[in-house]
Amino acid sequence: MSAIQFSSMIAPVTPPPMCPDLDKYEICTTSCGATLDSCKEACYPADYGCPSRCDGAFLDCKYACPCDTGCPQGCSGCANPICEASDYLLIVNSWQAWDNLGFLVNLSTDQISFASVNYNEVDTDDACYAFMKGQHYILGGYFNTITIDVDGCELRTTGLLEVQHIDGMWGSCAVYNDLTYLCFDEEGVDEFGCQTFDGSNQNVIAAKSNSAHDWSSMAVYDDKMWVVGGCGVETGGCHNIVEAFDGNSWSISVPHADGALVGHLVLGDAFGLYTINEVASSGIQYDVQRFDGFAWTKIGELSQAHATSYSVNSGKIVNGYAFVGEDELDKVRLDEDEFFARSLGNDPNGEDMLLYYAPMILVDGPRCAM
């Protein structure tokens, strides 16, 4: 399997989870990472101090980002110009790869348009998307690992994973404590284990989950990494077991309320862990459940546009709203008292979007617009 690197990794840059402008943080640190790459690429081989100067400039750039050290309250009182930018979601999806297309969602107007993305004939099926230390990665999959050059609107392959990882309908992944955890792939580590990727190196960790979690989903909440549901490869049975990883070991938590889950979506923020359900026994996949650390509660359902969806496994939380979908895209307010789910429609031609474990990347303005 190939691994692809977007730029050099330096110090941890994980922002405080309660910061109100994590969208601006992601956009800002992405820009800092792109500048770091350009800086190091321009270094003369004989200038041994150049990479260190680039690293210093990166740290200064990151320091001034909303939600980082220089602006701990986000955009409140922060002079960073990124606070004035308009947010968009850039969606990269394997079904549009051969046409070199993606989607742009204007988060101010909720309008969807096409984006021009050069996939360089890279297959992103069942790969892990990770935003880590200001960089965007797509890791593993059936052929290779890639990075996303957001400024250049293209995918670039830069290396090989030492231990393979197939995500999506096999393993799961999440970014936790500035490491990407690649877990539960039967043909990788195994259906109980994980490996980490720090931007350059992989490491198989000793901790094993209590149950197998093939075809499950993971997210971070309450300073822990969670996995919900999945199946056992040898037994073939699926389940509703929920486990939490604290950096050292896995512990079993409250089981999911809807029974065995498979092929579902798990998202997390400062206020809870959320599932978009696909129940193995019935195929129900439009319930939105929230876990607050003590119990699972149904807070609503996706729009009726998802009533016949095959599998909802693509999504991202932005400022209290989840953008999730398969054939179309829903905007979901993740608040039990103010919950709503509204369809933003299909692609600009009225066709199904066919989202399949599709990376969703925050960008400042209509990058890659056609």
N, C-alpha and C positions, 0 to 999 in steps of 0.2 A: 504494500500500500504506500502511497506517496503522501508526504506531508508538505504543507506549503506555508511559508512564513511571510507575513506582511511587513514586519520590521522588528528591530531588536527590542527585547523586553528589559525593563529596568526595575524600578521600585514599584511596590504595590500601589495601586491608585483606586482601590475600592472606595466609593463614596459612602457617607452615612445613609442608611436606608430610608430615613425620614426626610431627607432633603427634598424640597418641593419641586426641584428643577432637574431631576435626573435625566430628562430628555436632553436638556442643554449640555449636561455633563458628557453624555455619550457623544454628541455631535462635536463638542469642543475637544475632547481627548482624542477622537478620531482624527481631527485636523492636526493636532500636535503630533500624532503618530505618523501621519503622511509627511509632515515637514521633517521629522526625524529621518525617515527613509531617504528623502531627497538629499538631506544634508550629508548622510553617510555615503550615498552613492557618488557625491561630488568630491569626496576626500581623495587627495593624492596619496598613493601608497607610501610615499616617503614621509608624509606628514603624520607621524605617529600620535600626535596629540589631537588630531581632528575628530576621531570618533568620540573622545571624551568631551570635547567642546559641544558636539552635537547632542550628547546625552544631557549635558548641563542645560542647553537651550530647551530640550524637551521637558525637563523637570520644571524649568521656569514657566514654560507654556502651560503645563498641566496645573501648576500651583495657582494660576490665575483663572482656571476654569470654574464655572458655577459648581458648587457642592464640593470643591476641593479646598485645600488649606486656606487659600487667599480669599475665597468666597464661600464660607461654610454655610451661609443661609441661602445658597442658590443665587438667583438673580437679584434678590433684595440687597440693595446697596453695592451691587457688583457692576463694575464698569466694563466688563468684557463685552465686546460688540456682538458676540454670539447670542446674547440675551435678546437682541432685537431681530434675530433671524426668524423666518417662517419655517416651521417644522414640516417635513415630509417623511413618509415611510417609503423606502425603496424595497420592493419585494423581488427576490430572485427565486425562480422556480424552474425545476427540471423540465416541466412540460413545455416551456417556452424556449428552452436552450437552443434548439436547432434553428429557431428563427432569431436568435440573439435579442430576445425581448424580455423585459421584466415589467413591473407595474410601479407607478408612483401614486401615493395617496396623499393629497393635500389635507393636512390635519386641521386647517382652518376652515375649509369648505367641504370636506369629506368627499371630494371629487377624485375619481380614479382615472388615470391616464396611462398610456404605454410608456415604458422606458427603454432606451437602447443600451443593452449590456452585451459586451463581447465575452461569450463563454469560452472562447478558444477551444471548442469541441470537448469541453470537460463535462463529464457526467456527474451530477451532484446528487443522484438518487441515494437515499438512505445514508446520507452523510450528516455529521454533527456540525451545527452552526454554533459558534461561540464568540462573544464579545469579551475580550480579556485584555486588561492593561492598555486600553486605548486602541486595540487592534481587532480586526474582524477576521475570523477564520472559518473555513469549512474544512472539517477534518474527517478523513477516512472515506467511507463509502465503498463501492465495489471496485474502484480503480485507483483512486489517489486522494490526496489531500490538497486543498487549495486555499488561497487567501483571496479576499475581495479587495481590489483597489478601488475604493469609493470615488476618489477623484478621477481616476481614469476609466471608471465604469467597465471594468474587465476583471476576469478571474485569471490568476497566475499561479502556476504550479512551481513549487520551490524545493520539494524534497519528499522523502518517504517516511511513513510511520514505521517504526521498528516492529511494533506489534499491531496487527490490523485492528480496525474497529469499523463495524457496519452498524449504523444507527437506525433510526426509524423503526421499521417493523422487526428489528433484531435487538440492538442495544439501545441505551439511552445516554444522554450526556447533560452536564450542567457546569457552570462556572461557579466555583466556591473557593473563597480565600485566594483569589488571583491565580487559581489553577483550573484548567479544564479537566473534569473527571469524565472519562470514557468508560462506561460500565455495562455489564450484563450481556455482552456479546458472546454467544456460545463459541464462535470460532476465533474470538479475540482472547481476552483473559479467561473468562468463562461466565456463566449465567449468574454467578454469585459475586463476582469480583470486579475491580476497577483498575484502570491505569490513569496516570495523570500526564498532562502535557502542559509545559510552562512557556511555550513559544519556541522552544528549541529542543528540549529533551523530554523523553518519556520515562515513566517510572511505574512499575506494577506495585500497588500497595498491598499490604498484608491483610487488611481488614476484609472480611467477607460478610455479605448480608445473611440474614437468617433464612430467607426464602429466595427462590429463583425469581427473576423479574424480567424475563424475556418479553419484548414488545410492550414495555411499560413506558413511563415518562417521568422526568425528574424536574425539580425546581428548588430554589432556595427561599427559605422563610425562617424568621426567628433565629438567625445565626446558625442554621443547620441546612443540610442538603437532604431533600426528601425524595423518596420514590414511592409511587402509588400503583398498586395492581401489577398486572402482567401475568406471565405463565411460566410453567416449568417445562423445559424442553424434553426431559426424559419422561416425565409423567404425562405431559400433554394437557394438564389441567391448568385453568386460569383462576385467579383469586382476587380478593380485595384487600390484601395485606399492605399496610403502610409502614414504612421504615424511615428512620431519621439517622443521618450520619453527622457526628459532631467534630470530625477531623481525626478521630481515633478509632471509633467503632460504630457499628450499626445497632440500633435498638428499635424494637417493635412499638408502634404507636396505635392510635385508635383506627380500627379498620374502616374502610370507606363504606358509606351508608347504602350504596346502590348495588352491592354484590360485586362479582368478578368483573374487572375492567381490562380491556385490551385495546390497543390502537388509539388511545385517548390522548388528550392534551392536558398537561399540568403547567400552571403558571404561578408565580409567587411575587408578592410585594411586601411592603412593611406591615400590611394589615391582615394578610392571610395567605393561605394556599388555596388555589382554585383548580377545579377540574371541569373540563368539557367532556362529558361522559360518553363512552361507548361501552355499553354493558354487554359482556360476552354472550350472555344467555338470550338477550332480546334485541340487541342492536340499537337500543336507545342511545342517542348521542347528542341531544340538545339540552339536557339539564346542565345548569351551572351550579356547582356545589362549592362552598367555602369552608375551610378548616381554620379554626382560630386557636389551635393548640389543644383544645379540649373536646370539640365535637364537630361533626360535619353537618352543614345546614344547606338546604337547597335555597338559593337566593333568587332564582329565576330560570328562564329558558332562553335559548337562542331564538331568533326570529323564525317565522314559519318558512322562510326561504331555505332553511336547513332541514326541513321535515323529511326530505328524501335524500339527504346527504349520505354518501358512503362512509366517509371518515373525516372527521374534523381534527386535524393534528397540526395546524399551522396557526401561530398567534404570537402576540406581543402586548405587554401592558405599557401604556403611555399615560402618565398623569391620571391614574384612576380609571382609565378606560382600557378595555381589552379589544384589540382588533384581531378577530379570528375568522377563519373561513375555510371553505373547500371550493365549491363551485362559485360562490359569491363571498363577499366580505361583510361581516357584521361588526358594528361598533357597539360595545357592551359596557354599560355603566356598572362597575363592580361595587355597588353599595346596596345593602339589603333594603334600605328605606327608599332609595331613589333609583332602584334598578330599572334599566331598560335595555333592550336589544333591538337595534335597528339595522336593517340591511342597507348597505351602501351600493348594492347592485353587483352585476357581473362585470366582465371586462368592458372596455370602451366600445367594443363592437356588439355587445349584448351576448357574447358567448361565455360559456363556463370558464372560470379561471383555472380550475383543476389544480388547486394548491395542494402540494404534497410535501410535508415537512419543509416548508419554504422559509428561508431566512428573511426576516424583516429588519431593516437597518434604518435607523434615524439619520436623516441628512438635512443640511441647512439649505433650504430652497430646492427648486426642481432639478436637482442633479440628474444627469443622464436622460433628461427629457428629450422627446423626439420632436 
